[in-house]
Amino acid sequence: MKKLLLIDLGDTRGELNEPLGIECISSRVIREGNIQVDMCWYSMIESDFFENLLLYDFIGISMNIGTLDRFEKIYNFIHKSDKNKMPLILGGCIPTFAYKQMLEKYNNIICIYGEGEEAFFDLIHRYERGPFDINESLSEICNLAFKLNGETIITSKGSLDLEFEDTTVRDDYILQYIKKNHGIVRLEGSRGCSWNKCSFCCVNAKYANPSWRGFSIDKIVKELIELSDMGFHAPYFTDEDFFGQEYNRAIELGNTIIDLKSKGKIREDMNFFISILAADAICEDGKKALAVLKKAGLREVFLGIESLEKEQLKRYNKKANIDTNTKAIKTISDIGLNIDSGYILFDPEMSFEALGINIDYIGRLNLNKFDSRSLKRLRIQPLTTICETLSSVVTDELDINNLEYPYRFTDKKVNKVYSEYKAWEDANLDGSWKIQSASRGEIDENLRYELKLILSKIRDIDFDVLNGIYKNVKDNIINVQDSVFMKTQRQRKEKLILNGFKLIREYY
């Protein structure tokens, strides 16, 4: 029997997110192939990891942002060995969005872009009885990119009919590690986005399909029961657009969860996290769905606000406008749900005036008191609309590891504010990341509340600092970092981070 190893390279920030991608691949191969499948999560690798690589007939690697160096260690080990010259099968963020650059840089690799279940299974099936090499027959398999005789071959796009997908086969060893270390378990309710027009968004390329597609309620419920039976109580739905404008479907799912909780089939304290569009929260059907899901255990929603400035929203091609965003925030808060706000404050074409408008709105709507990190900059990522429209501000080649193009700000004052704020935030970024990661995991809800409270205070300090930097730049004041105000705020922030670490240590 052939042996397959699936490797997830983990999260370089230390957040323990269940490696759902390789579990989905594994599920398809296990059900339909006569192959032994092993899974390996980089967070759990042991001393004999590299030597054991040579025991496998096939190796698939899921590459997340920031993991290029981890990949190169595996790549170099495999290609220095005389025992195994197999092509490495690569999937995940980096091979999907930077397959051209990957194929230029590395030999004997096959990149899967978009959904990987069908492509991976077809690859393995093709090689079950023959030599594993790169040849013309691979052109018949969807969602592949590879080099053949010096030419880059990109095969046609394909996607799954999710309605008929079976439940995910999870790895017990990985899940026990997540549980022991208070990580994050994840499941899918859908793929894609019903809007799918935001200029910065990568969803279309991620799935090689512009449409929103939902998994069956039966599949979702079975996985919730399975996670509940394993002792998990706070799963994250990975969906970019949980509703997909199918509000009755969401209501049916919510009522099913409520019924199963009443019968003891799902633990009563199970809560969950979803992502929605601002328009979902202000339409009547969306409000009804949120109310039902709240009764079913919905704890928190991600809301991609991104901006509260008119021209910036146009550049981002957001479905929502300022009024929609404002109403959505109020509605979600009134329902009693926590909000994880997505906000892209800095972009290369924004004016200094627009930055001031954004800062004013953030303060008026109290977004600075949310626990999520909202004061971020735009990432120009390959295969997005904005990558084409902003090509004039790009200053260098693609940073493959971080999947973004470096750029310059067209407004010098905006650049000054961003540079000063980045210097401020970078000083303690790892600390706030650790607290945020812990707040998202399988922890006691009282601890989650305390950590989120600390994070909200940290975000409020960050906002005060940003506002101070903005005013100083406006008034042409230099040496911002050395001011008494900044030193005081830094001390306050460091104290909060230490308090967060103390809570985490005591719990762990």
Beta strands, then each sheet from edge to edge (+ up, - down):
strand 1: 2-8
strand 2: 35-41
strand 3: 58-63
strand 4: 88-92
strand 5: 109-112
strand 6: 144-148
strand 7: 151-154
strand 8: 186-187
strand 9: 190-191
strand 10: 213-214
strand 11: 236-237
strand 12: 272-276
strand 13: 298-306
strand 14: 338-346
strand 15: 376-377
sheet 1: 2+ 1+ 3+ 4+ 5+ 6- 7+
sheet 2: 8+ 11+
sheet 3: 9+ 10-
sheet 4: 12+ 13+ 14+ 15+
end
